[in-house]
Amino acid sequence: GDPSRLVEVARKSLNPPKANLMSPKVDQVGATVIRYSPCGSFLAIGSRDSNIYLHKCDGSYDRLAVLRGHAAPVLSLDWTADARALQSNAQDNEILYWEIRPKARLQPRPD
């Protein structure tokens, strides 16, 4: 092929189009973990302030709720496949379960 065509393709791939990135607020201390729900409707952000910030993913990224319950920074977040519940793990090894609709903390299931 034409070598000038390869240069054109390489130049375009090095200059991707600019996109508007969302910027949800997480207070002053910063995020430790970010997870989109499997359905793509929610964004959960775990924070060093021990809270979880729940945002909707409709382009606005408006905050839906602040989930409070941990006493240490949130390190891990996992959604259920249907996005109805969220599991969070904090630095002190505490695991909490959250029901997303309605927003109330779930009780851990007994073994």
C-alpha positions as CSV (number, residue, x, y, z in Angstrom):
1,G,0.0,0.0,0.0
2,D,0.8,3.7,0.0
3,P,3.2,4.6,2.9
4,S,1.7,8.1,3.2
5,R,-1.7,6.4,4.0
6,L,-0.1,4.6,6.9
7,V,1.3,7.8,8.3
8,E,-2.2,9.4,8.0
9,V,-3.8,6.5,9.9
10,A,-1.1,6.6,12.6
11,R,-1.6,10.4,13.0
12,K,-5.3,10.1,13.4
13,S,-5.0,7.3,16.0
14,L,-2.5,9.4,18.1
15,N,-5.0,12.3,18.2
16,P,-8.3,10.8,19.4
17,P,-11.4,13.0,19.4
18,K,-11.9,15.0,22.6
19,A,-14.8,13.9,24.8
20,N,-16.6,15.5,27.7
21,L,-15.7,13.5,30.7
22,M,-18.0,13.3,33.7
23,S,-16.8,14.7,37.0
24,P,-18.9,13.5,39.9
25,K,-18.0,15.1,43.2
26,V,-16.8,12.9,46.0
27,D,-16.0,15.5,48.7
28,Q,-12.5,16.6,49.4
29,V,-10.8,13.3,50.3
30,G,-11.0,11.4,47.0
31,A,-12.2,8.2,45.4
32,T,-10.8,4.8,46.2
33,V,-12.9,2.6,43.9
34,I,-15.4,3.3,41.0
35,R,-17.8,0.7,39.6
36,Y,-20.5,1.0,37.0
37,S,-23.6,-1.1,37.5
38,P,-24.0,-4.0,35.0
39,C,-27.1,-2.3,33.5
40,G,-25.2,0.9,33.0
41,S,-27.7,3.0,35.0
42,F,-25.6,3.7,38.1
43,L,-22.1,4.7,39.1
44,A,-20.9,3.8,42.6
45,I,-17.9,5.6,44.0
46,G,-16.2,4.4,47.2
47,S,-14.3,7.1,49.1
48,R,-11.6,7.6,51.7
49,D,-14.2,9.3,53.8
50,S,-16.0,5.8,54.3
51,N,-19.0,6.8,52.2
52,I,-20.3,5.5,48.9
53,Y,-21.6,8.0,46.4
54,L,-24.3,6.7,44.0
55,H,-24.8,8.6,40.7
56,K,-27.1,8.1,37.8
57,C,-25.6,7.5,34.4
58,D,-27.9,9.5,32.1
59,G,-25.3,12.0,31.0
60,S,-25.8,14.3,34.0
61,Y,-24.2,12.0,36.6
62,D,-26.4,13.6,39.3
63,R,-25.9,12.2,42.8
64,L,-28.7,9.9,43.8
65,A,-27.6,9.1,47.3
66,V,-24.7,8.9,49.8
67,L,-24.5,5.5,51.4
68,R,-23.1,5.8,54.9
69,G,-22.3,2.9,57.2
70,H,-18.6,2.1,57.0
71,A,-16.1,3.3,59.6
72,A,-13.1,3.1,57.3
73,P,-12.2,3.9,53.7
74,V,-14.2,1.9,51.1
75,L,-11.8,-0.3,49.1
76,S,-14.0,-2.6,47.0
77,L,-17.5,-2.5,45.4
78,D,-19.3,-5.3,43.6
79,W,-22.8,-5.1,41.9
80,T,-25.3,-7.9,41.7
81,A,-26.0,-8.9,38.1
82,D,-29.4,-7.2,38.2
83,A,-28.0,-4.0,39.8
84,R,-30.4,-4.2,42.7
85,A,-27.8,-4.6,45.3
86,L,-24.2,-3.5,46.0
87,Q,-21.6,-5.1,48.2
88,S,-18.9,-2.9,49.7
89,N,-15.8,-3.8,51.6
90,A,-13.8,-1.3,53.7
91,Q,-10.2,-1.1,54.9
92,D,-11.2,-2.5,58.3
93,N,-12.5,-5.7,56.5
94,E,-16.2,-4.8,57.2
95,I,-18.5,-6.0,54.4
96,L,-21.9,-4.2,53.9
97,Y,-24.7,-5.0,51.5
98,W,-26.9,-2.2,50.1
99,E,-30.2,-2.4,48.4
100,I,-30.3,0.1,45.6
101,R,-34.1,0.3,45.1
102,P,-35.1,1.6,47.6
103,K,-31.8,2.9,49.0
104,A,-31.6,1.0,52.3
105,R,-28.8,-1.0,53.8
106,L,-29.3,-4.8,53.5
107,Q,-28.5,-7.1,56.3
108,P,-25.8,-9.7,55.7
109,R,-27.2,-13.1,55.1
110,P,-26.5,-15.7,57.8
111,D,-24.2,-18.6,56.7
